[in-house]
């Protein structure tokens, strides 16, 4: 295992966030919980989902229960989370999994992406966390960590390809889901977009952006095109 990966996982073992959808250390994650949390977290804060997730799974403990519920009830329970298209896709996806897949989520990224409401990131997150598929789940946190770690200054979105390649080089065959969650946690709590806590970072000795004093400038965003007059 790459030394950077090993140090990140060691940090995660000691500092992982306690989130209600995560399985305890050593336990097998529930694909339904992983999928549900990722859909809820799209454009909604962790703090909000942390509060709402337990009641949601208490009401619908598995994908079959969710699929059997009228859409109107799901939309009502979704109130306050915003972007109701997510709730509609959530219900549609649950019905496909329950009715066509025997209530079991597929394990591959390709099969997951064919389900309603599941894009590249969500498919990678579910595949890696729930099924141990060694694929990087590129959210904003992981992108920021990789861009700084390797001083990737190609502006986004063009820089996403380099960032993805860097992440793929580090993703371990063992614990790929923990790797993704570790990068998410590091980006959310230490390698923050503003005021990064470099002195507390387990990867600072490897971080090219920290070494060059440019951490706060990465990842770069493409300049906005001037509006026509």
Secondary structure by P-SEA (a helix, b strand, c coil): ccaaaaaaaaaaaaccccccccccccccccaaaaaaaaaaaccccaaaaaacaaaaaaacccaaaaaaccaaaaaaaacccccaaaaaaaaaaaaaaaccccccccccaaaaaacccccaaaaaaaaaaccccccccccaaaaaaaaaacccccccccaaaaaaaaaaacccccaaaaaaaaaaaaaaccccccccccccccccccccccccccccccccccccccccc
